[in-house]
C-alpha cells in the first residue's frame, strides 16, 4: 500500500490558524490523532515543528534525548522534504507550530534534526506570536523570522558543533529539571555539576547559543506554554512555573513568544 504524502503545509491535525508570506506557510495546530492513528507518511515540502506541549516523538534525536524518549515543550525539529516518519504526540490534542516551505534544490534531503541553536529556537517562538496576531504589515516580519530559521539548517556552519562534555549535558538536564524553582541561579546549576559558573556560562553559550540564564527563562516559558492552553488559573500557573507572580510570567512569556499568556490561550480555544 502506498504511504500517504501530505500536501504542502498540511499535517495530521486541526489548524487553529494559518498564514503565508514569502513562500513560507506557518500554522498553529492541534494534533488530531493518537500515536496509533498516525501512519508512516511523508510531506511534499520541508518543515519545522515547534512542539508547544510535551510528549512529542520524532525521528530527530540527539545526545540529550535518547531515541526512546519524547521531547518536552519547546522542542524544535527539522524534517527535510520526502522524509518518511511517524512524528506524533503521546496523546491526541498536542499543540504545535509548523513552518513549511520548498527549500533550494541544492540543499539536498538529509536527515531529521533536533535544533537547539538560540537563533533558530528564538525565531520559532516569535513566530507563534506573529501567526497568532497576524495583521497588515506583519508579512515582512514573518518572512525575516522564517529565513533566520531556514538558515540554521541550510548553512553547514550552523551544524558544525564540537562535542559537549558530559558535565555540560548534565547541566542542561539539571537546568530544565529545576527551571520551575523560583529564584533558580546559574551558580546553583554549576555547583550541582561541579564546575565554576564562568566555565558553565562559557561552554553553555558556545554549545547551545545562549546563556544558561536565558535557557532557564526559555525552559520556564516553554513549560508554561504547555499548561496555559489547558485553562489553569494564570496566577497559580505562574507560581508553579517558577515566576515571581503573574505579571512576571506575562513579561517573560511575551518577550519569548510575542504575545501574552491570555492571548496565547485564546489561539487554541
N, C-alpha and C positions, 0 to 999 in steps of 0.2 A: 504494500500500500504506500502510495506517495505521501511523504511527510509535508505538512502544510507550510506554505510560505506566506507570511503576513505582509500585506502591502505597506508601502511607505508610511511611517508614523503610526502604524496600528499595533495594538497589544491586546493580550487577553485581559480585558478589564473594562470598566465603565469610566469614560473620560468626564471629569468634572469641569475641565477647561482645556482648550487647545488654542494655540496661537502660532503664527508663522511669520518669519522675517528672514530675508536674505538666503532663502533656501533651507533654513533650519525650521523644524517643526517641534514645538515644545508643548508638552501635555502634562496635566495633573490627573492621575488615575487612581482608581480603587480596584485592586485585583479581584476579579470575579470568580476565580476558580480555586478550589483546594489543590494541594500538590498532585493528588492522584488524577485530577482532571486536566492537567497541563501535559499535553503530549510533546514529544520531541518535535521541534519546529525550527524554522529559520526566518530571518527578516530580509526583505529585498534591499534594505538600506542599512547603514551603520547607525548605532545608537548608544547613548549613555543612559544609565538608570541611576538615579539617586534614591535610595531607599529611605522613606520617611517614617517607616515603622521597622521594628526588629523582626528577626526570623526570615531574612531574605537569603535564599540559596542560589548559588551561581557556579558556573564552571570556573569563574575567575577567582583565584585564591592566591595567597602569598604566605611568607613565613609567619605572619602574625595571625593567620586564620587557617587552621587545619581544614582539609577538604571535607571532613565530616561535620564541620561546624557552620552554623548560619551566621550571616552578618547582622550587626546591630543597626539601629537607625543612624543615618548619615553616611552609610557605605556608598561609594561611587564606583560603578562598574562600566567598562567599555566593552562592547561587543561589535567586532568588525562585521561587515556585510556577509551574509551567507553562512555564518557560524551556526551549526545545529546545537541547540541547547534546550533545557527544560527549566530555565530560571523561574523561580516562583517563591511565594511566601509559605511559611509553615501552615498558615491558616488563611482562608479566604478573607478578604477585607483589608489587606495590607495596602498602604498608600505609597505611591512613588511618583517621581518626576521623570519624564522621558525627554531626551533631546535626540532627534533623528535627523540625518542628513545623508547626502550622497558624497562620499569623500573623493578626492582626486584619484584617478586610476593608478597613478604612480604610488599611491600609499600601500597597495597590496592588501592582503586579507589579515594574516597574523592570527594570534590567539586572544581570547578574552583577557582583560587586565583589570585588576583591582587598583584603582588610582588613589593615591594618598597625598599627592602634592598640594601645597597650600593654594596655589593659583587655581588649579582645576577644581578643588573642593569648594573654594570660596566662590568661584563663578557659578557652580551648580546651585549652591544655596541661594545666591542672589537671584537666580533665575526663577526660583519659586515665587518670590515677591513680584518680579516683573510679570510673570504669567498670571499671577493672581489679580493684579490690579491693572492689567494691560490697557493702555489708553493711547490716544493720539500722541505721537512723538516718541513712544517707547520702542519702536521698531529698531532704531539705531542702537539704543542701549542693549536691547536683547541680542542684536547681531554681534556687538562687541563682546559680550559675555560668552556667547556660543563659540566665537572664533578663538577666544582665550582657552576655552575648554578643549576645542579640537586641536589646538597647537600642542597640548600636553601629550597627545598620543601620536601625532603626525610628525613630531620632531624627535629624532633619535636621541638627542642630547637630554631630553626630559626623562628618558627611561634609563639612562646610564648611571645607576646608583651603586655606590660601594656597599659591601655587606655591612649590616648593622651589628655591633657587638651584642652579645647575649644580654648584658645588663640594660642596654637601651631598649630591647624588646620587652624586658620585664618592666622597665619604667613606663613604657607605653601602656602595658596592661594595667599596672597599678594606677596610673593617671586616670584611665577610663573607669576602672572599678570604683575609685574614690571620688569621682567628679561631683557626685551629689552630696558630698560632705561640705557644709558651709565653711568658708574660710580656708579651704584646702590651699596649701602653699607648695610651690615648686621645691622648696627646701625639704619639705616632708617627703615628697616623692624621691628626691635624691638620697635622703637618709635611708629610706627603705630599700634602695637598691645598692647602697654602699659607695656612692660617688659624690664628688663635690657638686653643688648646684651649678657652678660655672661650667664644669665638664658636661653635665646633663644638658644645659641650655645650648652649648655649642654643638654637641653632636646631634641633639634633637632637631635643631634648626637645619643642620646640614642634611640629615636624612629625611625629615618629614616636611621641610619647607616652612616651618613656623616655630614660634617659641613654645615651650611647654605651657606657659601661662595662657597663650592663645588656644592651645589644644584643650586645656581644661574648660575654657569658655565654650568652645565648639562642642565638646562632649556633653556639657550641660544642656546646650540649646538643642542638640540632636535628640537627647533623651526626652526633653520636654516636648519636642515636636511629635514624638511617638505617643504622647499622652494627651496633649491638648485637644486633639480631634475626638477623643473619647468622652468629652463632656465633663471632665473633672472641674471642680471649682478652681479658678486660676490662682487665687491666693494660696490655697492649700497646696496646689501643684508646685508653685514657686518655692515654697519652703521645703517640700520634699525633694526638689531637684537641686538644692544647694544654693539657691538665691537668697539674698537678704530679705527680699519682700517682692510683691508683685510688680512694683514699678521697676525694680532692678531687673527682673526677668523680661519685662517689656522692652527695656533699653537694649539688653544684650541680645535678645531674640530678634528684635528689629534690625539691629546692626548686621546680623549674620544672614537672616532670611529675607530682609527687605520689607517686612510687614509685621503688624502687631500680632500677638497670640490670638486675640479675638478675631482679627481679620483672617488669619490662617485657619482657624476653626471653621469659619463661615464658608471657606472654599469647599469643604467636604460635607457640608450639612445637607 
